[in-house]
Amino acid sequence: MKKLSLSFFIVLMLMVSAVAQNTKPIEFEHLFDGTFSPQTVQNVRWMNDGQFYSATSNNRVIKYDIIDGTETVLFDGSEYSLSNGESPFPVQGYQFSADESKLLLKTEVEQIWRRSTRENYYVYDIETGTLTKLTASNEKQQYAELSPQGDKAAFVRNNNLFWVDLNTGEEVQITNDGEFNKIINGAADWVYEEEFGFAKAWFWSPDGDRIAFYRFNEERVKVFFMTDWGSLYPDQVRFKYPKAGEQNSLVTIHVYDLNNGETKTMDIGEETDQYIPRINWTRDNDLLAIRRMNRLQNKQDLLFANVETGETDLILTEESDTWLDVHDDLYFLENGVQFITTSDRDGYNHIYLYGMDGELVRQVTSGEWDVTNFVGHDDRNYRLYYVSAESSPLERNLYSVRVDGRRKSMLTNGEGWHNINMSRDFKYFIDTYSDHNKPPRISLHRQDGREIRLLESNDTLANRLNEYSYLEKEFITVEVNGTTLNAYMIKPVNFDSTQSYPVLMYVYGGPGSQTVTKSFESGIRPMWHQYLANQGYIVVSVDNRGTGARGRDFKKQTYKILGQYETEDQIAVANYLSDLPYVDENRIGIWGWSYGGYMSSLSLAEGSDVFTTAIAVAPVTDWRFYDTIYTERFMQTPQMNPEGYNNGSPLEKAGQIEGNYLLIHGTGDDNVHFQNTVEMIDAMVEEDVDFETMIYPNRNHGIYGGNTSRHLYRLMSDFILEHL
């Protein structure tokens, strides 16, 4: 190849610089004004005949022809009012009846915790255009859902479970013992909701004549309280929160028969100090699948319960030397004799086929890569669909394969990230595709991957990004501590390799997480990184040991020692960066939120020789303050592993903190309690450590509402600009 002259490179650099200078800078206000927000397709529901799907837009429920995109408005909120006369009717969710003649509309949603809500529901008859409130009660409901036949609905109200006949309006109360902070029927307690990922805790049987539900007895769980500021005499918010090593709710599983009004209790064993992370109906209306885990979450049993008698059979047991992840990957085939699930038993998360007797039929997928999402199984064609990180831990693609493991096919293509919404008959899928510098492109495809039509290009946003100094991520790998870590770097506008720049590292770093992916990031946090790069900072993020999509052993090596390997890796990468010729080794900082705030605190304490500055937002400062399910999954109990808790505690290392440290928390944080920051402040005062802090009254873990986000990010910006 012919060598290029030095003068050519100088001209090239000048051209690049000129292009950058001709773009508009990303300003602080762009974080909040929606300039860089992508368009989305919301609340997609696939319809029965396979020729249509529906979605919501501007308080309307719209039916779309799959092939040509023809629109039919099924419900228009502008033409209707709430029962209190408020108009237009705000659509915040919807469901179809089985025959798609009715809509169950959700509105007036009131947020409780992360996933839990209260709301009002209305039934809309599409043919007649009549809108009727689901119940006559003035109190809001929770988690209403239509029966499979569509003639009934069930819901939770005041910790009790109800069902209502849509034809007569008659309401039947299933449970009567629900009581705040004591008994919950049909809804999850705080720790199940947060860590097992569900708030609705009841389920229709396939025939719609039974309801399986959880009952939580919280009486032995200790109360945590938060002060609700704002009045002359502040109130208290009191809720049951089991901290590591403390007692959990007593959980039982029940099945209610709508025909005779009887409730049966399922046999989940004599042990009460355990978890029931999932229940699922099988194809058999008389058979309920129950997954049971021990307290340490390293053993999981699959039970099949006869709902007529409550008796259970142990079908399958899986054990681990570390922990087992909870997932929704349990699918019962139409043949009635087999089911599909996933496991990382061979070192990577893969798909397995079992008989209903628990005997392994075969491992369907294999290889040194993780299946990250089991989409489903097409029973007619014996093909299953899944998303995996086979091409790279930084990417996601959709694949199909026969249930015998043959004829695997990659259905998406292009370097980047694919989020998949597949139709119930597996004939079509919607692909939301992006990469690190391209906003989401949403398209409709046939099952073989062929594109039918484009739903949303986001070309307007793509063009806008070109008008501004939107800086692309550069993906790198760093060899530290005997392993290869994935990272990205955002270099400043008009970057000059002969100059020296400050670095801000962004960290989360928790088990199974990823910040380094080839997906387009929108929202305040990634745009703040762009703003800082426009201010002359290099922004770096690295996925340390313990993060996801790289197999079981990479993820689970932090077992019982949270914070130790992760901190070593962040410090080692900072040292690597400090040796780069364009990095100012005296101006390297780190920031993070939640687990990331925990990590930034540890990194400044352990790595003050390389980090000069850290911001910790809503950090855990000692795992003894956090909940049972999450903490004990990775750390066992404090009683069993005191050394691991101490070695991974920022509280224990408060005296080692040197440099510029900003600690931020909301007093209404129900997740990572404000207690963590109070104790950290107390420890640093005792050790005579200088620090800065900001407290946001009544704000939860997300620290938002009103002007809060703008104030928070201005505070952090000023801190970085002043100290880094």
C-alpha distance (Angstrom), angle and dihedral (degrees) to the residues before:
residue distance angle dihedral
M1 . . .
K2 3.79 . .
K3 3.82 112.6 .
L4 3.79 117.4 -120.0
S5 3.77 119.0 -130.6
L6 3.79 125.5 -114.1
S7 3.79 89.4 -117.9
F8 3.82 89.5 58.7
F9 3.79 91.1 56.0
I10 3.80 91.3 48.3
V11 3.81 90.3 52.5
L12 3.81 90.1 46.3
M13 3.81 92.3 51.7
L14 3.79 90.6 48.8
M15 3.81 89.9 51.5
V16 3.80 92.1 50.1
S17 3.79 90.3 48.1
A18 3.79 91.4 49.7
V19 3.81 91.0 51.5
A20 3.79 90.8 50.5
Q21 3.77 92.1 47.9
N22 3.80 90.8 51.8
T23 3.82 92.2 58.0
K24 3.77 122.3 86.8
P25 3.81 116.8 -107.1
I26 3.78 121.6 -113.3
E27 3.80 105.0 -113.5
F28 3.79 129.8 -156.6
E29 3.81 92.9 -106.5
H30 3.81 90.3 58.8
L31 3.80 87.1 74.3
F32 3.80 90.1 70.8
D33 3.81 110.2 23.6
G34 3.82 98.8 74.6
T35 3.81 94.5 -116.8
F36 3.80 91.2 135.5
S37 3.81 100.5 33.0
P38 3.83 115.2 123.4
Q39 3.79 125.0 -134.1
T40 3.81 116.0 -111.2
V41 3.80 139.9 -167.7
Q42 3.81 107.1 -121.9
N43 3.81 135.6 -149.3
V44 3.80 98.1 -6.2
R45 3.83 115.1 -166.1
W46 3.81 122.0 -176.6
M47 3.79 112.9 -136.2
N48 3.80 130.8 -132.7
D49 3.80 103.6 -104.2
G50 3.78 94.2 51.4
Q51 3.82 92.5 -124.4
F52 3.80 98.8 91.6
Y53 3.74 143.0 41.1
S54 3.79 129.5 -169.6
A55 3.78 135.8 -143.5
T56 3.80 140.0 168.1
S57 3.79 128.0 -106.2
N58 3.81 129.5 165.5
N59 3.82 95.3 -11.8
R60 3.79 91.5 -48.1
V61 3.80 132.2 114.7
I62 3.80 107.3 -142.0
K63 3.80 130.9 -169.1
Y64 3.82 115.9 -145.7
D65 3.79 128.8 -161.0
I66 3.79 105.2 -125.8
I67 3.80 95.7 -141.2
D68 3.81 105.1 40.8
G69 3.81 102.2 14.7
T70 3.82 95.4 -123.0
E71 3.81 108.9 170.6
T72 3.80 128.7 -136.7
V73 3.81 118.3 -177.6
L74 3.80 108.6 -136.6
F75 3.80 97.1 177.7
D76 3.79 129.9 10.6
G77 3.79 114.0 -165.3
S78 3.80 91.7 -160.7
E79 3.81 88.6 70.8
Y80 3.82 95.6 53.0
S81 3.79 140.4 56.5
L82 3.77 135.8 -148.8
S83 3.79 118.9 -106.8
N84 3.81 88.9 -96.2
G85 3.80 90.2 57.1
E86 3.80 96.3 -105.0
S87 3.81 112.5 147.7
P88 2.97 142.4 -126.5
F89 3.78 100.4 37.7
P90 3.85 106.6 -120.4
V91 3.82 111.3 -137.0
Q92 3.83 109.8 -150.5
G93 3.78 98.3 163.1
Y94 3.80 140.7 -15.9
Q95 3.80 144.8 -162.3
F96 3.80 132.9 -164.9
S97 3.77 125.7 -128.6
A98 3.80 113.7 -119.2
D99 3.82 93.3 -94.6
E100 3.83 91.2 40.2
S101 3.79 91.7 -123.4
K102 3.81 92.9 118.3
L103 3.79 138.1 42.0
L104 3.80 125.6 -148.0
L105 3.81 103.1 -149.0
K106 3.80 124.2 -160.1
T107 3.80 119.8 -150.8
E108 3.83 144.6 153.2
V109 3.80 90.2 41.0
E110 3.81 116.3 -167.6
Q111 3.81 115.8 -162.6
I112 3.81 117.4 -134.7
W113 3.81 109.4 169.8
R114 3.80 130.2 -20.3
R115 3.83 97.2 -56.7
S116 3.80 104.5 4.3
T117 3.79 121.4 97.4
R118 3.79 143.8 163.8
E119 3.78 120.1 -140.2
N120 3.77 147.0 151.3
Y121 3.80 123.3 -104.3
Y122 3.79 132.2 -152.1
V123 3.80 131.1 -170.7
Y124 3.80 115.3 -137.0
D125 3.82 121.2 -163.0
I126 3.81 105.2 -148.1
E127 3.81 95.4 -159.3
T128 3.79 98.6 47.1
G129 3.80 97.5 30.2
T130 3.81 92.5 -132.0
L131 3.80 120.4 148.5
T132 3.81 118.5 -157.6
K133 3.79 130.3 179.3
L134 3.81 110.2 -115.4
T135 3.81 94.2 -128.1
A136 3.78 137.3 13.1
S137 3.79 90.9 -127.4
N138 3.79 119.0 113.8
E139 3.80 89.3 -147.5
K140 3.78 120.8 91.4
Q141 3.78 122.5 -109.7
Q142 3.79 132.9 -139.6
Y143 3.81 131.6 -136.0
A144 3.79 99.6 -8.3
E145 3.79 114.5 -175.3
L146 3.78 134.4 175.9
S147 3.79 119.5 -118.1
P148 3.83 118.3 -109.1
Q149 3.81 88.9 -100.6
G150 3.80 91.4 47.6
D151 3.81 95.9 -131.8
K152 3.80 95.7 103.7
A153 3.77 139.2 39.2
A154 3.78 132.0 -160.3
F155 3.79 131.1 -160.4
V156 3.80 146.0 160.6
R157 3.80 124.4 -107.0
N158 3.81 126.0 173.5
N159 3.82 92.1 -10.4
N160 3.82 92.7 -54.1
L161 3.79 130.8 106.7
F162 3.83 123.6 -124.5
W163 3.78 139.2 175.2
V164 3.78 129.0 -157.4
D165 3.82 132.2 -158.4
L166 3.81 106.6 -129.4
N167 3.80 92.4 -156.5
T168 3.80 96.6 54.6
G169 3.80 102.4 19.0
E170 3.81 89.4 -128.7
E171 3.82 112.2 154.5
V172 3.82 121.3 -150.3
Q173 3.80 123.1 -165.1
I174 3.81 111.5 -141.3
T175 3.84 100.2 -174.9
N176 3.79 129.8 28.9
D177 3.80 106.1 -178.2
G178 3.80 100.0 74.5
E179 3.79 113.5 131.0
F180 3.80 133.5 165.6
N181 3.82 112.8 -94.0
K182 3.81 90.7 -0.1
I183 3.81 116.5 59.0
I184 3.82 128.7 14.2
N185 3.80 122.6 -173.9
G186 3.80 121.2 -169.2
A187 3.81 96.5 -3.5
A188 3.80 131.1 81.0
D189 3.79 125.1 -108.5
W190 3.81 117.9 -120.1
V191 3.80 98.6 -88.9
Y192 3.83 96.3 44.6
E193 3.80 89.7 49.1
E194 3.80 93.7 49.9
E195 3.79 101.0 39.2
F196 3.82 106.1 25.8
G197 3.78 90.8 41.2
F198 3.80 105.1 -126.6
A199 3.79 135.7 101.5
K200 3.82 100.3 175.2
A201 3.80 106.1 75.3
W202 3.82 104.8 -179.7
F203 3.83 132.6 76.9
W204 3.82 138.1 -165.0
S205 3.79 117.2 -124.1
P206 3.83 116.5 -120.1
D207 3.83 91.8 -99.1
G208 3.80 93.3 43.7
D209 3.80 94.9 -125.5
R210 3.83 96.6 105.7
I211 3.79 137.4 47.5
A212 3.80 122.6 -153.9
F213 3.79 114.2 -157.0
Y214 3.80 145.9 171.6
R215 3.79 122.7 -119.5
F216 3.81 116.9 -159.2
N217 3.79 119.3 -162.6
E218 3.81 103.1 -161.9
E219 3.79 98.0 173.7
R220 3.81 95.6 109.9
V221 3.83 94.3 45.3
K222 3.78 113.7 101.0
V223 3.79 119.6 -115.8
F224 3.78 121.1 -114.9
F225 3.78 118.5 -164.7
M226 3.78 136.4 -162.5
T227 3.78 125.7 -162.4
D228 3.79 114.0 -114.8
W229 3.79 102.4 -146.5
G230 3.80 125.4 -160.2
S231 3.79 106.7 77.1
L232 3.80 133.0 79.0
Y233 3.79 89.6 -104.4
P234 3.83 105.8 29.1
D235 3.80 119.5 -136.0
Q236 3.77 129.0 -132.1
V237 3.81 127.5 -121.0
R238 3.79 105.3 -147.9
F239 3.80 123.9 -169.3
K240 3.78 139.2 153.0
Y241 3.81 111.4 -97.3
P242 3.82 120.3 168.8
K243 3.80 110.6 -149.7
A244 3.80 122.7 -155.3
G245 3.78 111.4 -63.9
E246 3.82 93.5 12.3
Q247 3.81 130.1 109.5
N248 3.82 123.2 -74.9
S249 3.79 130.5 -152.8
L250 3.77 118.9 -78.1
V251 3.81 104.5 -112.5
T252 3.80 125.6 -157.4
I253 3.81 131.8 174.0
H254 3.82 122.8 -135.9
V255 3.79 138.5 179.9
Y256 3.80 121.6 -150.0
D257 3.81 121.2 -157.0
L258 3.82 112.2 -145.7
N259 3.81 92.1 -161.0
N260 3.79 98.4 59.0
G261 3.81 101.3 15.7
E262 3.81 92.6 -124.5
T263 3.81 125.3 139.6
K264 3.80 122.5 -150.6
T265 3.81 124.3 -160.5
M266 3.79 115.2 -136.7
D267 3.81 119.5 -132.3
I268 3.82 107.0 -116.6
G269 3.80 95.2 163.4
E270 3.78 136.1 -91.4
E271 3.81 95.5 -79.3
T272 3.80 111.4 97.6
D273 3.81 99.4 178.8
Q274 3.79 93.3 78.9
Y275 3.80 142.7 90.5
I276 3.79 134.9 -109.3
P277 3.83 99.7 -161.0
R278 3.83 96.1 172.9
I279 3.80 143.4 13.2
N280 3.82 122.5 -171.8
W281 3.77 135.1 177.6
T282 3.78 113.9 -123.0
R283 3.82 121.6 -143.3
D284 3.81 85.9 -87.7
N285 3.81 113.2 85.5
D286 3.81 88.4 -147.2
L287 3.82 96.9 50.2
L288 3.80 126.9 77.5
A289 3.81 123.5 -172.9
I290 3.80 114.9 -140.4
R291 3.79 124.8 -172.3
R292 3.79 114.8 -153.0
M293 3.81 126.9 -169.7
N294 3.77 132.2 -173.1
R295 3.82 120.1 -119.8
L296 3.83 92.8 -96.3
Q297 3.83 90.8 50.5
N298 3.80 94.4 -133.4
K299 3.79 95.3 112.4
Q300 3.81 126.6 53.5
D301 3.79 128.1 -176.1
L302 3.79 126.3 -163.1
L303 3.80 110.0 -146.4
F304 3.80 128.1 -171.8
A305 3.80 112.5 -149.7
N306 3.80 125.3 -157.6
V307 3.79 98.9 -140.3
E308 3.82 92.8 -158.2
T309 3.80 91.9 62.2
G310 3.82 104.4 15.7
E311 3.81 90.1 -127.0
T312 3.81 117.2 140.9
D313 3.80 135.9 -155.6
L314 3.80 124.1 -152.0
I315 3.82 106.1 -123.7
L316 3.79 107.0 168.2
T317 3.81 138.0 5.4
E318 3.79 127.4 -164.4
E319 3.79 124.8 -173.8
S320 3.80 135.8 -174.8
D321 3.80 138.6 -167.9
T322 3.80 87.8 -133.1
W323 3.82 120.4 17.3
L324 3.79 139.9 -47.1
D325 3.79 121.0 -127.2
V326 3.80 119.4 -128.1
H327 3.80 114.6 -128.7
D328 3.80 143.0 163.2
D329 3.80 94.9 -123.0
L330 3.79 101.4 122.8
Y331 3.80 116.4 117.5
F332 3.79 126.5 171.7
L333 3.80 115.0 -149.1
E334 3.80 121.5 -128.8
N335 3.82 89.6 -118.7
G336 3.81 86.5 74.9
V337 3.80 94.0 -136.7
Q338 3.81 104.2 78.4
F339 3.79 141.9 48.1
I340 3.79 136.9 -168.5
T341 3.79 127.2 -136.5
T342 3.81 139.8 155.6
S343 3.79 133.5 -118.1
D344 3.81 140.5 168.5
R345 3.80 91.5 -142.2
D346 3.83 93.4 125.1
G347 3.80 93.3 48.8
Y348 3.81 97.7 -87.5
N349 3.79 131.8 60.8
H350 3.81 108.3 -96.5
I351 3.79 142.3 160.7
Y352 3.82 122.2 -98.3
L353 3.80 133.2 -170.1
Y354 3.82 118.6 -144.4
G355 3.76 136.9 179.1
M356 3.79 117.2 -118.9
D357 3.80 86.6 -106.6
G358 3.82 89.4 64.5
E359 3.80 95.6 -106.9
L360 3.80 114.4 140.4
V361 3.80 111.9 -116.0
R362 3.80 96.9 -178.5
Q363 3.77 147.4 -42.7
V364 3.80 103.1 -105.4
T365 3.82 101.9 -165.9
S366 3.79 128.7 30.4
G367 3.77 140.6 169.6
E368 3.78 141.7 95.2
W369 3.79 93.9 -65.1
D370 3.80 137.1 80.1
V371 3.78 129.7 -109.3
T372 3.80 99.9 -136.3
N373 3.81 99.9 -176.8
F374 3.80 130.1 20.1
V375 3.82 102.0 -151.3
G376 3.80 99.8 -174.2
H377 3.81 149.0 -83.1
D378 3.80 126.3 -88.7
D379 3.79 101.2 -142.4
R380 3.80 93.2 -167.9
N381 3.79 94.9 56.9
Y382 3.82 99.8 27.4
R383 3.80 90.8 -124.8
L384 3.75 128.2 131.2
Y385 3.79 128.6 -156.8
Y386 3.77 127.8 -145.2
V387 3.80 143.3 161.7
S388 3.79 118.2 -129.7
A389 3.81 145.5 171.1
E390 3.81 91.5 -125.3
S391 3.81 94.9 127.2
S392 3.81 93.1 45.4
P393 3.81 139.6 -28.4
L394 3.82 84.7 -115.6
E395 3.81 93.6 58.3
R396 3.80 140.6 56.2
N397 3.81 127.5 -152.8
L398 3.80 136.1 174.0
Y399 3.81 119.7 -116.6
S400 3.78 137.0 177.9
V401 3.78 128.1 -155.4
R402 3.77 136.8 171.2
V403 3.76 114.7 -101.2
D404 3.82 87.3 -113.1
G405 3.81 88.2 62.3
R406 3.80 95.5 -108.1
R407 3.81 134.7 119.5
K408 3.78 97.2 28.0
S409 3.79 113.5 -171.6
M410 3.81 132.3 -170.9
L411 3.82 106.4 -136.6
T412 3.80 100.5 -175.3
N413 3.74 127.9 50.0
G414 3.75 139.1 -173.2
E415 3.76 129.4 80.1
G416 3.78 108.4 -81.0
W417 3.78 142.6 46.5
H418 3.82 130.1 -33.7
N419 3.82 123.2 -166.1
I420 3.80 109.7 -166.3
N421 3.81 132.0 -152.2
M422 3.81 108.4 -179.0
S423 3.78 127.2 -166.3
R424 3.79 119.0 -111.2
D425 3.81 92.0 -111.6
F426 3.83 91.3 47.0
K427 3.80 92.2 -126.0
Y428 3.81 94.7 116.8
F429 3.76 141.5 21.9
I430 3.79 137.3 -169.0
D431 3.78 112.9 -133.7
T432 3.80 120.1 -157.3
Y433 3.79 101.2 -165.2
S434 3.78 128.8 -177.6
D435 3.75 140.7 148.5
H436 3.78 131.9 -156.6
N437 3.81 94.3 -79.5
K438 3.81 102.5 25.5
P439 3.81 122.9 75.4
P440 3.81 119.3 -129.3
R441 3.78 117.8 -62.7
I442 3.82 108.8 -160.9
S443 3.80 116.3 -158.5
L444 3.80 140.0 166.0
H445 3.82 118.5 -126.3
R446 3.77 141.6 -177.6
Q447 3.77 117.3 -115.8
D448 3.82 91.6 -95.3
G449 3.80 91.0 57.3
R450 3.81 99.1 -101.0
E451 3.79 111.0 143.2
I452 3.80 117.3 -119.7
R453 3.78 99.3 -176.9
L454 3.76 145.2 -31.1
L455 3.81 116.5 -99.3
E456 3.81 99.5 -177.3
S457 3.80 127.2 1.4
N458 3.81 99.5 -178.9
D459 3.80 85.3 -148.9
T460 3.79 90.2 146.0
L461 3.79 90.3 59.4
A462 3.81 92.0 43.3
N463 3.80 90.2 53.9
R464 3.79 90.9 46.4
L465 3.80 90.7 53.2
N466 3.80 88.4 56.2
E467 3.79 90.4 53.1
Y468 3.79 92.1 55.7
S469 3.78 134.1 54.6
Y470 3.79 92.1 -96.4
L471 3.79 103.2 162.6
E472 3.79 122.7 -147.2
K473 3.75 123.3 -128.0
E474 3.78 117.4 -114.1
F475 3.79 112.0 -147.3
I476 3.77 117.4 -142.5
T477 3.78 139.1 166.3
V478 3.78 122.5 -133.8
E479 3.81 124.9 -157.6
V480 3.81 108.4 -143.2
N481 3.80 136.8 142.8
G482 3.80 91.8 7.8
T483 3.78 96.0 -57.5
T484 3.80 141.4 84.2
L485 3.79 115.9 -113.7
N486 3.80 128.0 -164.4
A487 3.78 117.5 -129.4
Y488 3.77 142.6 163.0
M489 3.78 131.0 -144.7
I490 3.80 129.2 -158.7
K491 3.78 109.4 -160.8
P492 3.81 121.3 -153.5
V493 3.75 124.7 -96.1
N494 3.83 111.3 -83.3
F495 3.79 89.5 14.4
D496 3.81 113.6 -161.2
S497 3.81 115.8 -167.5
T498 3.79 90.5 -153.0
Q499 3.80 91.1 62.1
S500 3.81 129.3 77.6
Y501 3.82 120.1 -120.7
P502 3.81 136.3 -171.7
V503 3.82 117.4 -116.8
L504 3.79 129.8 -141.5
M505 3.80 114.5 -167.5
Y506 3.80 118.9 -155.2
V507 3.81 116.2 -152.0
Y508 3.78 139.7 -178.6
G509 3.78 100.8 151.4
G510 3.82 102.0 165.5
P511 3.83 124.5 147.0
G512 3.81 112.0 -63.5
S513 3.81 94.2 -3.3
Q514 3.81 128.6 129.0
T515 3.79 132.8 -161.0
V516 3.81 94.5 166.1
T517 3.80 106.8 76.4
K518 3.78 136.7 131.1
S519 3.76 93.6 -116.8
F520 3.77 130.5 113.5
E521 3.78 111.9 -103.1
S522 3.78 121.0 -151.9
G523 3.75 131.1 176.1
I524 3.78 136.3 67.0
R525 3.81 99.5 -58.0
P526 3.83 99.9 54.6
M527 3.79 90.8 40.5
W528 3.80 89.1 52.8
H529 3.80 87.7 57.6
Q530 3.80 88.5 52.2
Y531 3.81 90.0 49.5
L532 3.80 91.3 51.8
A533 3.80 91.4 48.5
N534 3.80 86.9 52.8
Q535 3.81 86.5 54.1
G536 3.80 91.7 56.2
Y537 3.82 103.7 -90.9
I538 3.78 129.0 130.5
V539 3.83 109.1 -133.7
V540 3.82 117.6 -155.1
S541 3.79 133.1 178.8
V542 3.80 126.7 -176.1
D543 3.80 131.7 -171.3
N544 3.78 104.1 -134.2
R545 3.78 128.4 -157.9
G546 3.81 109.9 -61.9
T547 3.80 96.2 42.1
G548 3.79 125.9 120.9
A549 3.82 146.2 -88.6
R550 3.81 93.8 36.8
G551 3.78 100.5 91.8
R552 3.78 138.0 -89.5
D553 3.79 99.9 -67.7
F554 3.80 95.5 49.4
K555 3.80 91.4 49.2
K556 3.77 99.5 41.2
Q557 3.82 100.6 44.2
T558 3.82 89.5 96.0
Y559 3.82 91.7 64.5
K560 3.83 111.5 142.1
I561 3.83 91.5 -2.8
L562 3.81 104.3 72.4
G563 3.79 112.7 173.6
Q564 3.79 97.4 20.5
Y565 3.82 107.2 87.0
E566 3.79 90.7 29.5
T567 3.82 92.4 55.7
E568 3.80 92.1 45.0
D569 3.80 89.1 54.6
Q570 3.80 95.8 48.3
I571 3.82 90.5 49.5
A572 3.81 92.3 46.2
V573 3.81 91.9 51.5
A574 3.81 89.9 48.3
N575 3.80 88.6 53.6
Y576 3.81 89.6 49.1
L577 3.81 90.1 51.7
S578 3.80 92.2 47.7
D579 3.82 89.0 62.7
L580 3.80 93.8 55.7
P581 3.80 111.4 106.1
Y582 3.81 93.9 -128.2
V583 3.84 96.3 49.7
D584 3.79 123.0 91.4
E585 3.80 100.4 -133.7
N586 3.81 90.8 -157.8
R587 3.81 93.8 57.1
I588 3.81 108.6 56.9
G589 3.81 118.6 132.2
I590 3.80 137.7 172.5
W591 3.80 134.1 -153.3
G592 3.78 138.4 179.3
W593 3.79 146.0 159.1
S594 3.82 127.5 -125.5
Y595 3.82 105.2 -25.0
G596 3.80 84.4 9.1
G597 3.82 90.3 55.4
Y598 3.79 87.9 50.9
M599 3.81 88.4 51.7
S600 3.81 95.8 46.5
S601 3.82 89.8 50.8
L602 3.80 92.7 51.2
S603 3.80 91.9 43.7
L604 3.81 93.2 55.1
A605 3.80 91.2 45.4
E606 3.81 95.6 47.8
G607 3.79 97.9 30.7
S608 3.79 106.4 38.9
D609 3.81 88.2 132.4
V610 3.83 89.3 69.5
F611 3.83 104.9 19.5
T612 3.79 117.0 66.1
T613 3.80 98.2 173.1
A614 3.81 138.4 32.3
I615 3.79 137.4 176.3
A616 3.81 118.5 -160.1
V617 3.81 116.8 -169.2
A618 3.83 117.3 -167.7
P619 3.82 93.5 -22.4
V620 3.77 130.6 -177.4
T621 3.81 103.8 -123.4
D622 3.81 97.4 -179.1
W623 3.81 125.6 13.9
R624 3.80 89.8 -138.0
F625 3.82 86.3 75.5
Y626 3.80 94.1 55.9
D627 3.81 131.3 83.0
T628 3.78 128.8 -77.8
I629 3.80 102.2 -117.7
Y630 3.80 100.0 49.3
T631 3.79 98.0 35.4
E632 3.79 99.2 43.5
R633 3.81 91.9 45.0
F634 3.80 88.5 67.4
M635 3.82 103.7 20.5
Q636 3.82 107.6 27.8
T637 3.82 112.1 -135.1
P638 3.82 124.8 -40.6
Q639 3.78 87.7 -115.8
M640 3.82 91.7 56.5
N641 3.81 98.6 39.1
P642 3.83 110.4 27.4
E643 3.81 92.8 149.2
G644 3.80 92.5 54.9
Y645 3.81 91.1 49.2
N646 3.80 92.3 48.9
N647 3.81 96.1 45.3
G648 3.79 91.8 49.9
S649 3.81 96.4 46.2
P650 3.82 121.6 107.4
L651 3.81 86.2 -160.2
E652 3.80 89.2 65.1
K653 3.80 90.3 51.2
A654 3.81 99.4 42.5
G655 3.81 91.9 114.8
Q656 3.81 90.9 57.5
I657 3.80 94.1 61.3
E658 3.79 112.6 114.2
G659 3.76 128.7 167.0
N660 3.77 132.1 27.7
Y661 3.80 112.4 -18.6
L662 3.81 124.7 176.8
L663 3.80 116.7 -171.5
I664 3.84 118.0 -166.1
H665 3.81 130.4 -178.1
G666 3.79 142.9 156.7
T667 3.80 116.5 -127.3
G668 3.84 90.7 -142.1
D669 3.81 94.5 57.5
D670 3.81 104.7 136.2
N671 3.81 91.5 179.1
V672 3.82 109.1 46.8
H673 3.76 98.6 20.2
F674 3.81 123.2 -131.0
Q675 3.80 82.8 -122.1
N676 3.82 87.4 81.2
T677 3.80 91.6 62.2
V678 3.80 94.7 40.3
E679 3.80 90.6 55.2
M680 3.81 91.7 44.7
I681 3.79 91.0 52.0
D682 3.79 90.4 49.3
A683 3.81 91.7 50.3
M684 3.81 93.2 48.7
V685 3.81 91.9 47.8
E686 3.79 89.0 52.1
E687 3.82 90.1 50.3
D688 3.83 91.8 45.4
V689 3.80 92.1 -120.4
D690 3.79 119.6 162.7
F691 3.80 115.4 -129.3
E692 3.79 143.7 144.8
T693 3.78 126.6 -127.3
M694 3.81 141.1 -173.3
I695 3.79 124.5 -163.6
Y696 3.81 121.9 -162.1
P697 3.83 111.3 -156.6
N698 3.83 116.5 -127.2
R699 3.84 92.8 -10.2
N700 3.79 115.8 138.9
H701 3.80 129.6 -138.5
G702 3.81 91.6 -67.2
I703 3.86 92.8 53.7
Y704 3.80 97.4 -145.5
G705 3.80 141.9 122.7
G706 3.78 130.9 108.5
N707 3.80 109.9 -7.8
T708 3.80 93.5 -18.1
S709 3.82 100.0 107.0
R710 3.79 92.8 48.3
H711 3.80 91.2 48.7
L712 3.81 92.4 47.0
Y713 3.78 96.0 50.1
R714 3.81 92.9 42.8
L715 3.80 88.1 52.8
M716 3.80 92.3 50.6
S717 3.80 92.2 43.8
D718 3.78 92.1 52.7
F719 3.80 90.5 47.1
I720 3.81 92.4 52.0
L721 3.81 94.3 43.5
E722 3.79 90.7 49.9
H723 3.80 101.2 41.6
L724 3.81 106.5 26.7
